[in-house]
Amino acid sequence: MPSRRWVVVSGASTGIGRAISLRLAREGWHVLAGYRRPEHAEQLKADAAALGAGQSLEPLRLEVTDERDIQACVARVEALRAQGDVLVGLVNNAGVFVLGGIETLDLAGWRRQFDINVFGVVALTRALLPSLIEAKGRVINISSIGGRVAQPLLGAYTASKFALEALSDALRMELADTGVAVSIIEPGAIKTPIFDKSMSQAEESIRAIPAYARARYEPKIRNLEKVGKRMMEKTAIDPDKVATRVVRALRARRPFTRALVGADARVLALLKAALPTRVMDWFIRKSYGV
């Protein structure tokens, strides 16, 4: 019996992670799909079964900030390897999107942003690297155009994505002699629940503004909310576009190091490379209404 090829996907309950997990299961990989809530596990199984891939997707509770969940994931991978299967990929997709100004967002918000978007990636990657190195597998980190272009009122989020880009580049160089490839995917606006959740934070963010700064920040947050809704309506793309890039990274003999996804991401990256910093600052502020 040939070895089954497994991929671990974190943050698979909804949005990009769900699209990646279902796409991989449909195209022949076996997927350990990380979820947080039990109802998401049932939905993932049902969705995979509807695609004729029910036997290729295994939901696994995986909160990337919980060491017990990470060790349970490692144990499951070890059990699969003992059966002759191989872990060929890790997709670090779990993430959160915290809204707020650097002046107004409390440290608890910053810590939550980095605990999940950065330290969770480090913890899960380190835990699975022995298996990935043995198989000369792939590490695929889902970043964002926010990992190249900082955005006002999203300082914590974009800082976490800048950090993810740096650790991905460092990891790629460190693993160059192992056969493990590290790829970064940088989407622009994507039609996923994470954005709706972040915009629902607007009222909470406004309430958290200190009285002395409310007049400066409340209009900016209101404008950002409007811009976000407009982006979702006009420029956001389907998460399956990201899944397509993941498939390419897993199949390629020499995977890409980073890939922009979406016209908005490509335009912002081009402008960032071409424009002086002050001009880029002006453009971003005008675009976001801040």
Secondary structure, DSSP 8 states (H G I E B T S, - for coil): ----EEEEESS-SSHHHHHHHHHHHHTT-EEEEEESSHHHHHHHHHHHHHTT-GGGEEEEE--TT-HHHHHHHHHHHHHHHHTT-EEEEEEE-------B-TTTS-HHHHHHHHIIIIIHHHHHHHHHHHHHHHHT-EEEEE--GGGTS--TTBHHHHHHHHHHHHHHHHHHHHTTTTT-EEEEEEE-SB-SHHHHHHHTTHHHHHHTS-GGGHHHHHHHHHHHHHHHHHHHHHT-B-THHHHHHHHHHHH-SS--SEEEESHHHHHHHHHHHHS-HHHHHHHHHHHHT-
